[in-house]
Amino acid sequence: MQTEKIAFRMFLLPGCEAQYRQRHDEIWPELVELLKASGVQDYSIFLDREHHVLYAVLRRTPGHGMGELHRHPIMQKWWQHMKDLMCTHPDGSPVAEPLPCVFHLD
């Protein structure tokens, strides 16, 4: 099954790196299950400390359900759990900007 790789950036508030790491180190099993059931695989988030920018890269399966994640109560609960650490929209979802791929090497 061929997966699609996507990347996006989010914005961490200054001074929140340790708490952001800790919350992800303790990610809820039900959130992991939801992400995997939605077709998310090989998900990594990197931090540019100087600019407080988070860069996320993941693979998603064909027919993935990422577009429906925002409706799920577990996802909404996670956003509320994380919103004090990052730039968010009024609904608590993180401000996320897609990043186009300009080079790839297998």
N, C-alpha and C positions, 0 to 999 in steps of 0.2 A: 504494500500500500504506500503510494507516494504521499509524502506530507509537504505542506507549504510552510516555509520559514517566514516569520514576520518579526519586525522590531518596532518598538515605540519607546518614547521617553516620557517620564513623569518627573515631578519636581518635589524634592525632599526639603522640608524646612530646615534652616541652619540649626545645628546642635542636636539633631534628631537621629543621627546615624546609629548610635548604640541601641536605642529603643526600637528602631526599624529592624535592625538585625535580630534583636531578641524576639520580637513578635513573629518574624519569619522563621526563626529557629524553633519556635513553638507553634508553627502553623497547624491549624485545626485539621484533624484527619478527615472530617466531613467536607472541608473545603478542598483538600487534595482530591478526594473522591469525586466531587462535583467537577473540578477542572478536568480530570482524566475522562470522566463520562461525557464531557463537552468536547472532547477531541484534543485537549491540550497535552502536549508532550514536550520533554526536553526544555523546560522553562528555566531561564536564568535571568537574574537582574544584577546589573553592574552599577557601581556608583562613581561618578565624577565628583570627588570630594571638593575640588576647588569651586565648582559651580553649583553643587547640590542637585545635580541632575542624575536621575536613575534611568539606565538604559536596559530595557527588557528585550529579550530574544526568546522566541518559542517556536515550536513546530505544532501545526494543527493538521488533523486528519481531514480528508475530503468529507464533505457533509458535516463538518464540525458544528457544534451548537454554541459557539462563543457569542453570537449575536443575541442569545437569549439569557446569558448569564446575569445581566442587570436586573432581570425579573425575579431571580431566585432569592429567597429569604436568607440563605447562608451567605451569598455574595453581598447582599445589602448589609448584613450584620458585620461582615469583614470590613466593608468600607467605613462603617461607623467606628469600628475598632481602630482603624488606621488614620482617620481624617485629621486627628490632632498632630500628625507627623508630616503631612504633605499638602500640596495645593490640591483642592478639591472643588467640584461643582456643588451647587446647592443641595443636590440629592446625596452628597457624600462620596460619589464616585470620583476617583482620581482624575485630575487633568492629565490626559494622555494624548500625545501627538504621534501619529504614525511616522515612521522613518523609512524612506525609500531605499532599496538596496541599489548601490551603485557599483558594487564589485562582489564577486563570490568565487571562491576556489574550493573545490572538493578535494 
